[in-house]
């Protein structure tokens, strides 16, 4: 049985501790108030094995920030009832020595406002004109990251900082890496919604000169409701990969995975997460 511990943050009022089943390791929930988005969500902070041991009290850990935090650790909170199994996968890989001990922060989406927060540009399909995604980099870097660094032993610098997500959560992660060059060193893009706003981010990516040190980019061949639409998704991902390669990202820095038969869902992202975590963070 894992432990979920609710802890008060600077603006919140959560203090009680509860235990929950289905979580591997130490998962802590913070009720987090964003002044930028003017709303409240949970930050789900997973700590690596040994974090609380006395002999590790001077150790600082790399951090991976992931969007759609509800879907990462528990099936009960996941939108589809299926989780990424981030806790089980990270704990296993750390114990095996495949990746270094790290902290993983799941940032809950804003439910009804999820699309607005994850869309950096206006879109006609779907119709979304009052988007807020341009504020997301500040939300992450001026609110979430400072909070995590105040409360946990975090190793700083781009080499110790990862960001990722799936679908629109991957889109806004990509936008953030482009908008704040040099801040993110590890980027996880699962089934990115590159179609958004008329493929604006694909066009913008051609002008970017500074990219994260390692990027894991993946999609399945059954992402959409039809074979034609699925091919379009894969074609967009391959085009982004080609742009990244032209930006001198070698195979050591870019991993492209096109999984035959994989869909646009948590099961597919959970299956690829072990490979992604190892590629992004293995020493």
N, C-alpha and C positions, 0 to 999 in steps of 0.2 A: 504494500500500500504506500503510495506516495504522499507527500505532504504539501498542502496548499496553505500558505500563510498570508493573510491579508495585513498590510502594513500601511499606516497613515503616511501620506505624502504632504508636501507643503500646503496644498490647497484642499486636500481631501479630509475625510473624517471616518476612515475605516481603521479599526484597531483590533477586532476580534480575530483569533486564529481558528481555522477549521481544518479538518483532515478530509481528504477525498481519495477514493480508490481510482485506479486506472491511470495514475501518473507515476512515471518512473523518476525517482530522484526528488529533488527539492525544487518545487515550483512556487513562486511567490507572486501574489496578485497585488497590484497597487491601483487604487482608484485615482485616476489621473485627470486633472482638469487642464485643458488647453486654453490659453488665452488667445491664441492665434485663431483656432477654429471655434472658440466659444462653446465648447461642449466637453463632456466627460466620457472617458472610456477606461478600460482596464489595460494596464501593461502587465504582461505575464513574463516574469523573469525566472528563467531556468538556470540553476546553478550546477556546476560540474561536480562529480564525485570528489570529496576531499576538500571542498571549498571552505567548510567550517572547521576543519582540523587545525589544531594549534600550530603544527609544523608548516602550514601553508599560509599563515596569517600575513606574511609579507609578499605573497605572490599576487601578481596582477594578470588578468586574463583577457584574451581577445574576445570581441563581442560580435555576434551576428544578429542584426535587427531584421525581423521578418514581419511583413504586413499580414492582415487578416488573422490576427492572433487567435481568434476564437477557433480556428480550424487546425491548429498546430498540435495541441497536446491532448485534447480530450474529445472523444466522439460525442459526448453529451452536449458540448457547446458548439460543435461544428455545424455549419449551415446545412450540410448534406448528411450529417450523422456519421461521417467518415473523417478521420483525422490524418494528418501528415505523419504521425508517430515520431515527431521530432525528439521527444524526450527519450524514448527507447533507443532510437538510432544513435543519437549523440552519446548517450551513456555507454552503449556497446562499443562504438568506435573509439571513445576515449579510453575505456578499459583495455581495449586491444592495442592501444598505442598507435592507431591509424591516424588520429588527429590529436592535437594538443588539447588539454582541458580548456574549455571556453564557456562563456556565458551566452545564452540565447534569449533574446528579448522579443516576445510576440506582442505586437501593437494591434490591439483590437481595431477593427474598422468601425465606422460611425453608423452602421446599420442603414437607416434610411438615406443618409447622406454619403454613403460609401462611394457611389459613382462620382458625385461632385468632387469629393476630396481626392480621388484617384485620377481625375481627368485634368490635365494641365492646360488643355486647349478646348475651345468651344467646338461642339460637334453637331452635325445635322443628322447623323445616324449612329447612335440614337440621338434624338433632339436633346441637347444639353448645352444651354447658353450661359447659365450662371454657374460656371465651374470654379472650383477653388484649389485645384491641384498646384497652381503656381505658388501657393503658400506652404505646400508640403515640405520642401527643403528646410524652411525656417522652423516649421513644427518639429521636424526631426532633429535638427542641429542646434536650435536655440532652446528647445523645451525638453524633448525626450532624452537626448544624449547627455545633456548636463545633469538631468535628474538621475539617470543611471550612474553616471560617474561620481555623483555625490554620495550615493548610497551603496555602491559596490566597488570592488577592487578591479578597476578596468584598466587594461593596457591601452594607451592612446596611440594615435597615428594611423594613417591609412592602412598600413600593413596589418594592423590589429582590428580593423573596422570593416565589417561586412554588412551588406544590405540586400534584401531580396523579397520576392513575392511571386505570386502567380496571377495570370490573367491581367486585370487592371492593376492589381497590386504589383505586378512585374513592370507594367507600363510606368507607374509613378516612381518605381525604383530606378528604372532606366533614365527617366527625366531628371531625377535628383543627381545621379552620377554625372549627367551632362551639364546640369545647371551649376553644380559645385565641383568643378574638376579638381582632382587631387585629394578630395576629402574621403572618398570611399575606395578602399583597396581591393575588396572582394565583392563581386556582384553576382547574384543568383536571379536568373530570369527564366521562370517556368511559364510556358504557354503565353508569352506576352501579347497583350491586345494591341498589336501594332496597327490594326485597321483603324483605330480611333482617330477622329478628327482628320479623316482623309489621309491617313498614314503620315501625319505631320512629323512624328519623331523619327521616322526613317529618313525623311528629307533633312531634318535638322542634324541628324547624326553624321552626315557627310562632312559637316564643318567642324566637328569635334577633333581636337588634337591630343587631348590628355584623357586616357581611359584608365579604369581600374587595372591593377596589376594582374588580376585573374577574373575571368568572366565565365560562368557556366550558363549556357543558353540552350534551352530544350523545348521540344514540342512533340506531339504525337501525330500520327497520320489520320486519326479519327477525331479531330478536335471539334468539328462542327457537325451540323445535322445532315450534310450531304458530302459526297466525295469531292465535288467541285469546290465547295466552300472550305473543306479541310485542306485541299491542295493550295488554296489561296493563303491559308494560315501558314502552312509550311513554307510556301514560297516567300512570304514576308520574313519569316525567321531566317531563311537561307540568305535573303538579300541583306539583312542586318549583319549576319555573320560575314558576308563578303565585304561589307563596309568596314567592319572591325579588322578583318585581315589586311585590308589595304592600309589601315592605320598602323600597320606593323605589329599586330598582335599575333605572335607565333602560337604553335600548338601548346606550348607550355603556359600560355596566358589565356587562351580561348579554348573551351571545350564545347563543341556543338553536338547535341544528341537529338536525333530524329527517331522516335520509337515507333516501330510499326504496330498499328492497331491501338495505340494508346489514345485515350480521350482527354477531354478538358475537365478533369476532376481530381479530387483529393487522392484517390487511389493511385493515379498515374504519378502525381507529384511525390507522394510518399515512397513509391517504388524507386524513383530516381534520386531521392534525397541522400541516401548513403554515398552514391557516386559524387553528387554535387558537393557535399560537405568535405569529402576527402580531396577533391580537386581544388577547392577553394582554400582549404586550411592546412593540408598536409605539409609537414616541414620539408 
